[in-house]
């Protein structure tokens, strides 16, 4: 299984949280801004309708007023940027800033106009205008003279204009969000690198420790967890260095002691491969004490009696016998003793053969 560096585990999670947070924040913000913008536009339409109502206040309106009301609607519409329409209580249109009222159908039944006529307060709606062939937002307010409804002033604005304005705003917000994501991604990569770098240094140092390079030490990091880990690794390295020096010293002592023994000593494993040979045994058997290690006894010693003795010693707890070497030329007599070679757990891992030359005694 492929393993990834820790920064590639931290960075995607960090970036995902940021992207989700920005995405949700942008979505809520865009909805709030859209609602606020629509409410603002609706309030602007109502304000325009109220101003038109004030302009027409105190004026009697009927179907004959079309000649002067329609030009007034066109003037007020140009000034406000909104569509302005004047409708009589029976739905007859006597003025419109964007269309000839004589060609317009009766507006009785429009939701915003019904609200203004029936409830005598502001009415609003959004729908498709067959006259202008586009989606519109409508606000209608009643025009009253002496507590009597004389007309309805309606203002309207294309929702396409609202959508374009909102889209521009959302594009600005989106571009800002993308810039923030890029900045946060770079920042997250830098932070992930800061976190992972000490761990990489510890990994490399641990590999040095495993290779036996115990002299170096890790620095003291500022983060509490990293500082504790580096301190533990440094203590471990110091203890390993001390124990290794102790083991090497003991090994050298044992090697010197093993080499100084006057009796010949041969240690073989369970497969009769030579583990160690001291100097005395090498001289007795005419061997190279270093070259023979790791080789089988049959490859190094050309003496059937000694090989047969070792084979018997592998299965015995302790045996003794006399072995003759160089029997045809200058016979030499060796007193051989075989004992079990045990490991630290007490399990038998081979045999130790001790050779004592008794030729002069014989």
N, C-alpha and C positions, 0 to 999 in steps of 0.2 A: 504494500500500500504506500502510495506516494505521500510524503509528509511535507507540509508547507511551513515556511518560517512563521513565527508568532505574529509578526506585523501584518501578514496576509490573513490572519484570523481576526486581528483587532480592527484593521482599517476598513474592510467591507461592512462590518457591523456598525462601526462609527459613522461611515458614510450613509448607510441605509437609514439610520436613525435621523440623521440630518436631512436627507432627501424627503423622508416621510413627514418630518416635522414641517419643513418648508412647503411641501406639497399641500398638506392639510391646512397650514396657515394661509397659503395663497388662495386655496379654495374658499375658506371661510371669509377671508378678506375680500375676495372678488364678489362673493354673494352680498356681503355687507355693503360694499361700495356700490354695487348695482342697485340694491334696495334703497340706499341713501340717495343715489343719483336720481332714481325714478321718483322718489318722494320729493326731492328738490325740484325736479322738472314739473311735477304735478302742482307743487306750491307756486312755482313761477307762473304756470298756466292760470291758476286761480287768481293770483295777484293781477295778471293782465286782464282777466275777465272782470275783476272788481274795478279796475281803473276804467275799463270801457263802460261799465255800468254807471260809474260816477259821471262819465262824460255824457251819457244819455239820460241822466237823472233829470226829472222835471220836463221831459219831452214826451208828448203823446205819440205813440207808435201804432201804425196800422199798415195795411197793404199799400197805401198811397205813399208811405214814407220810403219806399224802395229807392226813389230817385236820389235822395241825399244820404240815406243810411249806407247804401252799398259803397259809394266812394269813401265814406268815413271808415268803413271796415277795411278797405284796401289800404288807406293811409295808416290806420292803427296797426294793421298786420305788418306793414313794411317797417314801422318803428319798433315793434316788439319782436319781430322774427317768428311770430306765431300765426297760425291761421285763426281768424276771427269771424264768427258767424252769429248773426242776429236772427232769432226764430220767434215767431208769434206763438201765443198759447195754443193755437189750432194746428201748429206744425208748419205753417207757411214761412218760408225763408225770405227775408227782406234785405239781407245783406250778407256778403261773404267775400273775404279778402283774396281768395284764390280761384273763385269760380263765379260764373254769372248765375245769380240766384234764380233767374227765370227758367233756367234749364235744370234746376235741382229739384228733386222729388220732395214730397212732403216729409218732414222729419218727425212727425208724431210717431211715437213708438220707439224712438231711440232711448236706450237705457238711461243715459246721463240726463237727457231732456225730461223724461218721465219723472226722474227723481226730483229735478228742479221744479217741475210744475206741480207734482202731487205733494211732495214733502216740503216744498219751499226752502230747500237748502241745497248745498252743493252736491252735484252728481258727477261721477267720473266713470270711465270705461276705457278699454283698449280693444280695438277691433280693426278689421280691414275696411278701408274706405273705398267704396265703388266709384266715388267721384274722382278721387286722386289716385286710385289703384295702388295703395300702399297701406302698411300697418300704421295706425295712428293712435295717439293717446288723447282722450277728450276730457275736458272739464267744463261743466255748465253751471252757471249761477243764475238765480232768478232776478229779474228786474221788476221792482214793485213801485207803484205809484199810489200813495194813499191806501196802503194795505191791500192793494189790488195788483195782481200779476199782469204786467203789460207785455213782457217779452222775456226771452231767455238769452243770455249772452254765453256763447260757447267759444272756448279757445281750444286749439289742437296743435299737436306737434308730432311730426313723423317719428316713429320709433326707430326707423333706419338711422336717423341722425343720432339718436340716443345710443343705438348699438355701435355705431362707428366711434363715438366718443368713448364708450365703455371698452371697445376693442383696443383702441389706442392706449387707454389706461392699463388694460390687462397685459398688453404687449410690453409696456414699460415695467410692470410688476414682474412679468415672466423673465425679461432680460435681467432685471435685478436679482431674481431668484437664481438664474443660471450662474451669474457672476458670483453670488454668495456660495453656491454649491462648489464651484471651481476653487474659490478661495479656501473653503472649509476642507475640500479634498486635499489640497496641498498642505494645509495646516494639520489635517489628520495623519497624512503620510509622515510629516515631520515628527509629530508626537509619537506615532507608532514606532518610528525609527529610534527615537530617544529611549523608548521603553525596551525595544528588542536588542539594542546595541550592547548594553551590559550583559544580557543573557548570552549573546553570541560570544562576548569576551570570556564569560565564565565557561562556556562550552569548550572553547579553544584551550583555556587554561586547564580544564579537567582532562582534556586529551593529552596535554603536556605532562600532567601528573601521572596519567596512566602509562605514558611512555618512559617514566622514570625521571623527568625533569622537574625535580621538587624544589629547586632553588628560587624560582620566581614566586611572587605573591600578587594577589588581586588588589586593586585599589579600594579605598573606602568610599562607597557610593553614598549619595545624599539620601536616597530613599531608604526607609527603615528596613523594608523586607529585603531589598537587594544588599544592603549593608550587612544584615544578619547572615544572608546566604554566603556572601564573599568571606565573611569572618569564619564561618564554619568550614568553607573550603580551605582557607589558609591554615586553620588549626589542623584539619585533616592532613594537609600536605606536610606540615611540621611534624606531626606524629608519625606519618609514614616515613619521612626522612630519617627520623630518630630510630625507628624500628628497623629500617633497612640498614642503617649503619651498624646497628647491633647485630643483625643477622649476618651481615658481611663479615663483621669482626669474629663472630662465633664460627662462621664457616672457615675463615682463614685459620683460626685456632685449631678447628677440627682437622683441616687439611694438613696443617703442620704436624699435628699429633699423629694423624694417620700415616703420613709419610715417614715419620721418625720411628715407627714400630719396627723392631728388628725381625719379627716374624712376617712372613708373607701373608697378605690378606687379599682375597678376591671376593667381590660382591657381584652376584648375578641375579637377574629377575626371574620371574616364573617361566619365561621363554628361553632361559639360559643365555640371555644376552648380558654382556659384561656391563655392570654399572660403574665399578671403580676397581682400580688395581693400585696397590701401594708400591713404593720403590723396591722394597725387599722382594715382593712377589715377582715384579718385573725382572729383577736380576736373576732370581731362581729359575724362571721359565724362559729367560731370554726374550722378553717382550718389550714393546714400546708402551709405557703405561698410559700415554695420552691417545695414541692411535687406536688402541683396542677398544675404547669405550664405545658402546652402542653396537658392537659386532657380536655375533654369536660365539659361544665358547669353541665350537667346532672350527670356526674360521681362523681363530687366533692360536689355539693350543693343539699341537699335534701329538697328543699323548692319550692313548685309549684309557689307561688306568685312571687318569685324573678326570676325564670326561665321564667315565663310568661312576666314579666316586661322587661327582657333582649330581649326576642323575639320581643316585640313591639318596643323596642328602636333601633333594627337593621334596621327598615324601617322608622324611624322618625328622624327629625333633632334635636329634643330636647323634652323630655317628663319628667314629674314629677309624682310621685305617692307615696303612703304610703304603706309600706310592714310590715306585722306582722310575726315575727319568734318566735319559741318556744311557739306557741299559746296555747298548751294544758298544759304546765307546768308553765313557768314563761314568759308570753308574753312580747316581746320587739318590740317597734315600730321604724321603720327605714324610714326616708325620703329619697327616691331614686330619683336621677336625671340622665337621660341618654342622652349622646351627641355622635355625630359621631367621630370616630377615623380616622384621615386622614393621608396618607403617604406624602412623600416629594413633590410629584406631585399634591397633592390636591385630590387624589382619595380616596374614602372611603374604608378602610380595616377592619373595625370592629366598636366596640362601647366601650365607657368608661362609667362606672356606678359609681357614687359617692353616698356613703351611709352615712347618718348623723342620729345618734340615737337620737330620740326625746321622748324616754320613759318617762323621768323625766318631760319633758315639758307637755306631755299628762297628 
